Amino acid sequence: YLNGKYKHGHGIDIRLEITGEYNNSKAILEKYPRNYQILSEAFKRAQVTISPEASRGGSDANEITFMGIPTYNIFAGYVNEHSHKEWVSAIFMENSYKVILSYITLYGEHDY
């Protein structure tokens, strides 16, 4: 449509090439159940209630997982992300810090 509308007299040639897609990292993460067990234990140790849910967010975690490092998208303290009502909680940020610190500690305690 756009080529037909603008090509004559404007020299515009519009092309669309789809080269990839957003992969689902669940298939890879399922191969590392121990990582999830450690993460669950980290939430307990940090005294933070875990609320696992599927999300299409976390593109960085998704890309890193497909590069060979299984990565979870762990909360960072923000609410209503990517909306005009987005905000961040200092308490949630502190809880995220506690969970990640516990995860690192627990992971280091395990012999892989």
Secondary structure, 3 states (H helix, E strand, C coil): CHHHHHHHHHCCCCCCCCCCCCCCCHHHHCCCHHHHHHHHHHHHHCCCCCCCCCCCCCHHHHHHHHCCCCCCCCCCCEECCCCCCCEECHHHHHHHHHHHHHHHHHHHHCCC
